[in-house]
Amino acid sequence: MTEHGTHTHGSAHAQQDPHEDPTTFWERRYSESDRIWSGHVNESLAAVTADLAPGRSLDLGCGEGGDVLWFAERGWQATGIDLSATAVDRAVAEAADRGLSNARFVAADLGEWIERGAEIDGSDQPFDLITASFMLSPVELPRQRILQAALTRLAPGGRLVVLTHVAPPPSMENNHHFDFLSPSGELELLGLGLSAEVREVDGWVVEVAEVREREGVREAAGQDGHPHHLEDTVVVVRRTL
């Protein structure tokens, strides 16, 4: 699930049953407040995509749409998919408020998108950019399969951008449901044979595989609102064929 800007995952994850139905969990999660995420693009994502020529983009686990709206404002034909209909409704409303007709959102299960990509994302063409920012869940989420499916939806020259936490941020320190991966770990998940040492294979090249630092703000319930240090794993892989 996407983490936009400086907002971190809330304490609702702390004692989560990993066997709970994902739709039930995320609908309840979004109903807890009027807004979960900050609505701002994550600065690590902005840094690696700001200079790209606008094209067709897809955000996996878009939440309330902050990243999608950021891309749309920069001329992209931007689509976001999220499991929560409540989150998608908020994203649609925000796009309308901003007058962004080039931002669209789909409420769908990414596990189903793996097998029915074009049918679910509504595109008969591949994408120039697919992003998966902090796509983490304390309930069932076939993350590796989703990322590998994303590779198949890229156009030649298209990029997959994956962001995640290197280590638990303050709001997730007591949560053991997540795997926090290094850049090498994320590259291994893609199954392309890429690594820190092997930066290019037939049809694929690693453009970025690094840890980036940023300052966040503790916004979850019971936290003090003070800045805290975060490290993001950032991976950018480009399809060359």
C-alpha positions as CSV (number, residue, x, y, z in Angstrom):
1,M,0.0,0.0,0.0
2,T,1.3,3.4,-1.0
3,E,2.9,5.8,1.5
4,H,2.7,9.3,0.2
5,G,4.9,12.1,1.2
6,T,5.8,12.1,4.9
7,H,2.9,10.1,6.3
8,T,3.7,6.7,7.7
9,H,1.7,3.6,8.3
10,G,-0.6,3.9,11.3
11,S,-0.7,1.9,14.5
12,A,-3.8,0.0,13.2
13,H,-1.3,-2.6,11.8
14,A,0.2,-3.4,15.2
15,Q,-1.8,-6.6,16.1
16,Q,-3.3,-7.4,12.7
17,D,-4.4,-10.9,11.9
18,P,-2.5,-11.8,8.7
19,H,-5.4,-14.1,7.7
20,E,-8.0,-11.4,7.6
21,D,-9.7,-10.8,4.3
22,P,-7.6,-8.0,2.5
23,T,-10.7,-6.1,1.3
24,T,-12.2,-6.1,4.7
25,F,-9.0,-5.0,6.3
26,W,-8.3,-2.1,3.9
27,E,-11.9,-0.8,3.9
28,R,-11.8,-0.7,7.7
29,R,-8.4,1.0,7.6
30,Y,-9.6,3.8,5.3
31,S,-12.9,4.2,7.2
32,E,-10.9,5.1,10.4
33,S,-10.3,8.7,9.2
34,D,-11.1,11.1,6.5
35,R,-7.6,10.8,5.1
36,I,-4.8,8.3,5.8
37,W,-1.9,9.6,3.6
38,S,-0.6,13.1,3.2
39,G,-1.6,13.4,-0.4
40,H,1.9,14.5,-1.4
41,V,4.3,12.5,-3.6
42,N,7.1,10.7,-1.9
43,E,10.3,12.7,-2.5
44,S,12.3,9.7,-3.5
45,L,9.8,8.8,-6.2
46,A,9.7,12.4,-7.4
47,A,13.5,12.5,-7.5
48,V,13.8,9.5,-9.9
49,T,10.9,10.4,-12.2
50,A,10.7,14.2,-12.3
51,D,12.9,14.4,-15.5
52,L,11.0,11.7,-17.4
53,A,9.0,12.7,-20.5
54,P,5.3,12.3,-19.7
55,G,3.7,9.2,-21.1
56,R,1.4,6.5,-19.7
57,S,1.8,5.7,-16.0
58,L,0.3,3.1,-13.7
59,D,0.6,3.2,-9.9
60,L,0.1,-0.1,-8.1
61,G,-1.5,0.2,-4.6
62,C,-2.3,3.9,-5.2
63,G,-4.2,4.5,-1.9
64,E,-5.8,7.9,-2.0
65,G,-4.0,8.8,-5.2
66,G,-1.3,11.2,-4.2
67,D,1.3,9.8,-6.6
68,V,-1.1,9.5,-9.5
69,L,-2.3,13.1,-9.1
70,W,1.3,14.3,-9.1
71,F,2.0,12.5,-12.3
72,A,-1.2,13.8,-13.9
73,E,-0.3,17.3,-13.0
74,R,2.9,16.9,-14.9
75,G,1.2,15.7,-18.1
76,W,1.1,11.9,-17.7
77,Q,-1.9,9.9,-18.6
78,A,-1.9,8.5,-15.1
79,T,-3.8,5.4,-13.7
80,G,-3.9,4.1,-10.2
81,I,-5.2,0.8,-8.9
82,D,-6.1,0.1,-5.3
83,L,-8.0,-2.7,-3.5
84,S,-10.0,-0.2,-1.4
85,A,-13.1,1.4,-3.1
86,T,-13.1,4.0,-0.4
87,A,-9.5,5.0,-1.2
88,V,-10.3,5.1,-4.9
89,D,-13.4,7.2,-4.3
90,R,-11.3,9.8,-2.5
91,A,-8.7,9.8,-5.3
92,V,-11.5,10.3,-7.9
93,A,-12.9,13.2,-5.9
94,E,-9.5,14.8,-5.5
95,A,-8.8,14.5,-9.2
96,A,-12.1,16.2,-10.0
97,D,-11.4,19.0,-7.5
98,R,-8.1,19.6,-9.3
99,G,-9.6,19.4,-12.8
100,L,-7.4,16.5,-13.8
101,S,-9.1,14.6,-16.5
102,N,-5.9,12.6,-17.2
103,A,-6.0,10.9,-13.8
104,R,-8.1,7.7,-13.5
105,F,-8.5,5.2,-10.8
106,V,-9.6,1.6,-10.6
107,A,-10.8,-0.3,-7.5
108,A,-9.5,-3.8,-8.0
109,D,-7.5,-6.6,-6.4
110,L,-3.9,-6.6,-7.6
111,G,-3.8,-10.4,-7.2
112,E,-6.4,-10.5,-9.9
113,W,-4.5,-7.9,-12.0
114,I,-1.6,-10.4,-12.2
115,E,-3.7,-12.6,-14.5
116,R,-6.0,-10.0,-16.1
117,G,-3.8,-6.9,-16.4
118,A,-5.2,-5.1,-19.4
119,E,-8.7,-6.0,-18.5
120,I,-8.4,-4.5,-15.0
121,D,-6.2,-1.5,-15.7
122,G,-8.3,-0.7,-18.8
123,S,-5.4,-0.2,-21.2
124,D,-4.9,-1.9,-24.5
125,Q,-1.4,-0.6,-24.6
126,P,1.6,-1.1,-22.2
127,F,2.8,1.6,-19.9
128,D,5.9,3.8,-20.0
129,L,6.1,3.9,-16.2
130,I,4.8,1.6,-13.5
131,T,5.3,2.5,-9.8
132,A,4.9,0.5,-6.6
133,S,5.6,2.7,-3.7
134,F,5.6,1.1,-0.2
135,M,3.3,-1.6,-1.5
136,L,3.2,-3.4,1.8
137,S,0.3,-5.1,3.6
138,P,-0.2,-6.9,6.9
139,V,-2.7,-9.2,5.2
140,E,-2.4,-11.3,2.1
141,L,-0.6,-9.6,-0.8
142,P,1.3,-11.6,-3.5
143,R,3.9,-8.8,-3.8
144,Q,6.5,-10.6,-5.8
145,R,4.1,-11.9,-8.4
146,I,2.6,-8.4,-8.7
147,L,6.0,-6.9,-9.4
148,Q,6.9,-9.6,-11.9
149,A,3.5,-9.0,-13.6
150,A,4.3,-5.3,-13.8
151,L,7.3,-6.1,-15.9
152,T,5.1,-7.7,-18.5
153,R,3.0,-4.5,-18.7
154,L,5.9,-2.2,-19.6
155,A,6.4,-0.8,-23.1
156,P,9.9,-0.9,-24.6
157,G,11.8,1.8,-22.9
158,G,9.4,1.7,-20.0
159,R,10.5,1.8,-16.3
160,L,9.4,0.0,-13.2
161,V,10.0,2.0,-10.0
162,V,9.9,0.2,-6.7
163,L,10.2,2.0,-3.3
164,T,10.1,0.4,0.1
165,H,11.4,0.9,3.6
166,V,14.9,-0.3,4.4
167,A,13.9,-0.8,8.0
168,P,10.7,-0.2,9.9
169,P,9.7,3.4,10.4
170,P,8.6,4.4,13.9
171,S,5.0,3.5,13.3
172,M,5.9,0.0,12.2
173,E,8.7,-0.9,14.7
174,N,6.6,-3.6,16.5
175,N,5.1,-5.0,13.3
176,H,6.6,-8.3,12.0
177,H,4.4,-8.9,9.0
178,F,6.6,-7.1,6.5
179,D,9.9,-7.9,4.7
180,F,12.1,-4.8,4.5
181,L,14.4,-5.3,1.5
182,S,17.7,-3.9,0.4
183,P,18.0,-2.8,-3.3
184,S,19.6,-6.2,-4.0
185,G,16.7,-7.9,-2.4
186,E,14.2,-6.1,-4.5
187,L,16.1,-6.8,-7.7
188,E,16.2,-10.5,-6.8
189,L,12.4,-10.5,-6.4
190,L,12.0,-9.4,-10.0
191,G,13.5,-12.7,-11.3
192,L,15.4,-11.1,-14.1
193,G,18.8,-12.1,-13.0
194,L,19.7,-8.5,-12.1
195,S,21.7,-7.7,-9.0
196,A,24.1,-5.1,-7.6
197,E,26.8,-6.7,-9.6
198,V,24.8,-7.6,-12.7
199,R,23.2,-4.3,-13.9
200,E,22.2,-5.4,-17.4
201,V,20.7,-8.5,-18.9
202,D,19.0,-9.1,-22.2
203,G,16.1,-6.7,-22.4
204,W,16.6,-5.0,-19.0
205,V,18.9,-2.5,-17.3
206,V,19.2,-1.3,-13.8
207,E,19.1,2.5,-13.7
208,V,18.9,3.0,-9.9
209,A,19.4,0.5,-7.1
210,E,20.3,2.4,-3.9
211,V,19.2,3.6,-0.5
212,R,18.0,7.2,-0.3
213,E,17.6,9.2,2.9
214,R,14.8,11.6,3.7
215,E,13.1,13.2,6.7
216,G,9.6,12.1,7.6
217,V,7.0,13.4,10.2
218,R,5.4,11.2,12.8
219,E,1.7,11.7,12.0
220,A,0.1,8.5,13.4
221,A,-2.0,8.6,16.5
222,G,0.0,9.0,19.7
223,Q,3.1,10.2,18.0
224,D,4.6,13.6,18.5
225,G,4.7,15.2,15.0
226,H,8.5,15.6,15.2
227,P,10.7,14.9,12.2
228,H,12.4,11.5,12.0
229,H,15.0,10.0,9.7
230,L,13.9,7.5,7.0
231,E,15.7,5.4,4.5
232,D,14.1,4.2,1.3
233,T,15.1,1.4,-1.0
234,V,14.8,2.8,-4.5
235,V,15.0,0.5,-7.6
236,V,14.4,1.6,-11.2
237,V,14.6,-1.0,-13.9
238,R,14.1,-0.1,-17.6
239,R,13.0,-2.4,-20.3
240,T,15.3,-2.1,-23.3
241,L,13.5,-4.4,-25.8
